[in-house]
């Protein structure tokens, strides 16, 4: 939306393992019950109790998708645990989930300006191409990024949170966007 409304203030857009609005539109807009319960569990101290029993249980729920935290030293792993205890599924995260279809509709109606470079970086794993939905997903991603005449779709080996798996490749893509621009 920022790019559509303020094109003169944007040099380029980098999308890290995002989902095109067209991919989101068929889904129903609901937030799982467990996600809605997190604020109450936090308020009554249940999350702290769980963490006291098993200090890694909450953060370990996402470590597989976050490259097993190999990019984090012990201090930052501790900060991550604190974040999970204090912020995971807070009211802002739940509001984001509630708004995802509304936002997808708005974004679908406001394409990228054709003259702004857009790089979409999609995380893929070996074997993804064998999944029935893979081709359709990649076609939707390509169609979205190709709204820009300077749109480019990249695939990098990794999982969601691709910046934890391929930070140097992402930097190279961003740098390549700036070459030839003045």
N, C-alpha and C positions, 0 to 999 in steps of 0.2 A: 504494500500500500504506500509506503514511504516513497518508493521509486516511482510509482504511478503519479503521486501527488507532487513530488519535488524532484523531478527528473534533472533539473539543472544543478542540483546539489549532490548528485550521485555519479561517481566515476565508473562504478561497476558493482555487480552483485555476485556474491559467492554463497551458494546454498550447500550446506553440509548435510548429506544424507537426510534430506527432507522428503516430504510426500507431496506430490502435486495435488492441487485442489480437486481435480477430477477423480483422483483415487479415493479421496475422502467422502465425496458426495453421496455414494450409495449407502454408507454406514448410518446406523441410527445414532442419535446423539444421546448417549447415556454414559454415566460414570459408574463404574462397578461399585457395589456396596462396600467392599473392603476399603476402597479408596476413600469413600465418604466417612468411614469409621475412624480413619487415622487421626483426625483432629481430636475426637473424643478420647481415643486411646492415649494420645499425647497429654491431653488435659488432666486425665486422672492418674497419670504416671505409669500406665501400662507399658508404654514403649521403653521407659527407663527400666522397668522390671525385667522385660524381655532382654534388654541389653545387659543388665547386670548378670543374668543367668548365662547368656551367651553373647559376649561383647561383639562378635562379628556377624551375628545372624542377620541383622537388618542391612548392613552395608554389603554383605555377601550376596544378597538378592540380586544386585546389579553388577557385581564385579566381573562376571563372565562377559557381559556386553561392554565392559570398560577395560578390556585387555588385562584383567586380573590386577589392576592398579599398578602395573609395572612402571608407569611413568611417575608414580608418587613415592616420595620418601615417607618415612614413618610419621613425621610431623603432619604432612598433608593427608595421609591416611587417617590420622586422628581427627583432623578437621573435617574430613569427609564423613566420618562416623557422627560427629557433632551435627553436621548439616542434616544428615538423615534423621537424627533424633528430633531436631528442632524444626525442620522445614519440609521434610518429605510429605507430600500430599497435604500441604497446608491449604488454606482457603484460596490462595492465588493459583496454586497448581490445579485445584479442583475447578476453579472458575475457567482456567485455560481449557480444561477438558470439556466443560460445558459449552464453551464458545467455539470449539473447533469446527463444527459444521457451519455455523454462521460465518466464521472467518473464511472458511474454504469457499463459500458462495461469493463473498465479497471479493476475494482474490481472483476467483475464476472470472468475475466480471470486469476486472481491471488488469489487463495483461501488461507484461513488461514493455516499456517503450522500445521500439525496434532498434534504436541506435545505441543502447546501453549494453556493454558486454555483460553476459550472465554465464557464470560457470556453475554447473550443478555437479557435485561430487557424490556418487552413490556407492555405498559399501556393498560389496558382493563377496560371497564365499564360494569356493570350489563346489560345484554341484548345483548352485542356485539355478543355472540355466535349465535344469531338468524339472524344476517345479512348474506345474501347469500355468500358474499366474505370472511367472517371471516375464515372459515376452510381453504380455499386456501391460504389466507394470512399467517395464522399460520403455515401451512405446508411449505411454502416458507421460512419463518423465521427459522424454525427448520432445514430445509435442509442446509441453509447457515451457521448457527452456528455449525451444526454437521460436517462441514468440518474438524473441530478440533476434535481429539479423546477425548479431554477434554472440549468439547463444552456443554453448558447447557443453556436452554431457561427457563426464568422465566416470569411469568405474575404477575403484581401488579395492584391493583385497583387504577385507577386514569385516567388522561388524558395525552395528549402530555405535555412535560415538567414534566415527572413523578417525577423528583427530587423535585418538589414543593409539591408533594402529599405523597411520601413515602421515605423521606430521610433516615430514620433509617433502613428500609428494604434494601435499596440500600447499605448502609454501611455494613450491615450484610452479604450481598451477596459478597461484595468485600473482607471482612475479611475471609469468608469461602473459597475463592479462594486461600488464602495464607496459609491456614492450611496444614501442611505436606510438605511445600515447603522449601527448604534450598538452 
